[in-house]
């Protein structure tokens, strides 16, 4: 018998949880790339990435949370039914 892990956040918050995870991952990846492009990967790279991420994550979260309904509508209009 396999046991699945159960979530702990109610389903009605799925959109916010999606925005949290998506913005967190995107902000981290973008911080890694932009810090490397602008200042290189040398000395204190991870410290600089973290500094960038601390600024980028809240902005990304707000943007994803606000734009999610619009993007879902674009997807709906784009996908053939």
C-alpha positions, 0 to 999 in steps of 0.5 A: 500500500503506497501512501501519498503525501497530502497537501496542507493548504486548501484548494481554494488557494491554488492560484496563490500557491502557483504564483508563489512557486512560479515566481520563486523559481523564475526570480531565482533563475533570472537572478542567476543569469542576470548577475552572471551576465552583469558582474560575472560568476567570480567572487561572491557570486551566490551572495550577489545572486541572493541579494538580487533574488531578495529584490526580485522575488516579491516583485515577481510574486506580485506580477504573477499573482496579478497577471495569472487570470489574464494569462489564463484567458490568453491560454484559453483563447490560444488553445484549440478546443 
